[in-house]
Amino acid sequence: MFNPSREQVRQFFVEAWNKDQNNGVLTPIEAIAVDWVREHPEYHDLLRNPDALQADFTVEEGQTNPFLHLSMHLAIHEQLSIDQPPGIKAAYNRLLQQRSPHEAVHCIMDALGEIIWEAQRLNKPLDNERYIELINRYSTR
């Protein structure tokens, strides 16, 4: 299983964005990453800044970690592409009835964050049924 370090993840996004901005040839995963970067113009300058590779993004300072955020977009993209956990694609399609694709993915991201937090707090594996349940709640709001 692929388990990149914090530095490797950050380097991946910086390099993919740099390649795109210089008309380089992107791998399929880089193309997906760049599509998500385009959806977040607030990250563009950061991804051009070499200091971003070492920056800390703390909740205490009211910051969102752009690399974590973009990584979650990639993870959710993969989950949707293979419908894993089962039912995520149907839940996403229900969200699309009320939200844009980007907003729908952000709802899934909120559910994913909550389910990861619960698993870590309780020292248990991820609960896929609860994950889908949380996503479905967004489609009824």
C-alpha positions in Angstrom: 0.0 0.0 0.0 1.3 3.4 -0.9 2.0 5.6 2.2 3.7 8.8 1.2 5.3 11.1 3.7 4.1 14.6 4.4 6.9 16.0 2.3 6.2 13.6 -0.6 2.5 14.6 -0.6 3.4 18.3 -0.6 6.0 17.8 -3.3 3.5 16.0 -5.5 1.0 18.9 -5.5 3.7 21.5 -6.0 5.2 19.6 -8.9 1.9 18.8 -10.5 0.8 22.5 -10.3 4.2 23.6 -11.6 4.1 21.1 -14.5 0.6 22.3 -15.4 1.6 26.0 -15.3 4.5 25.3 -17.6 2.5 23.2 -20.0 4.2 20.0 -19.0 2.8 16.6 -19.5 0.8 15.4 -16.5 0.3 11.8 -15.3 -3.3 10.8 -14.9 -3.2 11.3 -11.1 -1.5 14.7 -11.5 -4.2 15.7 -14.0 -6.8 14.9 -11.4 -4.9 16.8 -8.7 -4.5 19.8 -10.9 -8.3 19.8 -11.6 -8.8 20.1 -7.9 -6.2 22.8 -7.5 -8.0 24.8 -10.2 -11.1 24.5 -8.0 -9.2 26.2 -5.2 -7.6 29.4 -6.5 -6.8 30.4 -2.9 -4.1 27.7 -3.0 -2.4 28.8 -6.3 0.1 31.2 -4.8 0.9 28.8 -2.0 1.7 26.0 -4.5 4.2 28.3 -6.2 5.9 29.2 -2.9 8.9 26.9 -2.0 8.3 27.7 1.7 4.9 26.0 1.5 6.7 22.6 1.6 7.7 23.3 5.3 4.8 25.4 6.4 2.6 24.4 9.3 -1.1 24.9 9.0 -2.7 24.9 12.5 -6.3 24.9 13.5 -5.4 27.1 16.4 -4.4 29.8 13.9 -7.6 29.2 11.9 -5.8 27.6 9.0 -6.9 24.9 6.7 -4.1 22.6 5.5 -4.3 22.9 1.7 -2.3 19.8 1.2 -4.6 17.7 3.4 -7.6 19.3 1.7 -6.4 18.5 -1.8 -5.4 15.0 -0.6 -8.9 14.4 0.6 -10.3 15.5 -2.7 -8.1 12.9 -4.4 -9.2 10.2 -1.9 -12.8 11.0 -2.5 -12.3 11.1 -6.2 -10.9 7.5 -6.0 -13.7 6.3 -3.7 -16.3 7.7 -6.2 -14.6 6.1 -9.2 -14.8 2.6 -7.7 -17.9 3.1 -5.5 -15.9 2.1 -2.4 -17.3 2.0 0.2 -20.3 0.7 -1.5 -23.0 3.3 -1.8 -20.8 6.3 -1.8 -21.5 7.0 -5.5 -25.3 6.8 -4.9 -25.0 9.1 -1.9 -22.9 11.6 -4.0 -25.5 11.5 -6.8 -28.2 12.4 -4.2 -26.0 15.4 -3.1 -25.8 16.5 -6.7 -29.5 17.0 -6.8 -29.0 20.0 -4.4 -25.4 21.0 -4.8 -22.6 21.6 -7.3 -20.2 18.7 -7.8 -17.5 20.6 -5.7 -20.0 21.4 -2.9 -21.1 17.8 -2.9 -17.5 16.6 -2.5 -17.0 19.0 0.3 -20.0 17.4 2.1 -18.4 14.0 1.6 -15.1 15.5 2.9 -16.8 16.7 6.1 -18.2 13.2 6.6 -14.8 11.7 5.9 -13.1 14.0 8.4 -15.7 13.1 11.1 -15.4 9.4 10.5 -11.6 9.5 10.6 -11.7 11.6 13.8 -14.1 9.0 15.4 -11.9 6.1 14.4 -8.9 7.7 15.8 -10.6 8.8 19.0 -12.1 5.3 19.6 -9.1 3.5 18.3 -11.4 1.5 15.9 -11.4 0.9 12.1 -13.3 3.3 9.9 -17.0 2.6 10.0 -18.1 2.6 6.3 -21.8 2.3 7.1 -21.6 5.4 9.4 -19.6 7.2 6.7 -22.4 6.7 4.1 -25.0 7.6 6.7 -23.2 10.9 7.4 -23.0 11.7 3.7 -26.7 10.9 3.3 -27.6 13.3 6.0 -26.2 16.1 3.9 -28.6 15.2 1.1 -31.6 15.8 3.4 -30.4 19.3 4.6 
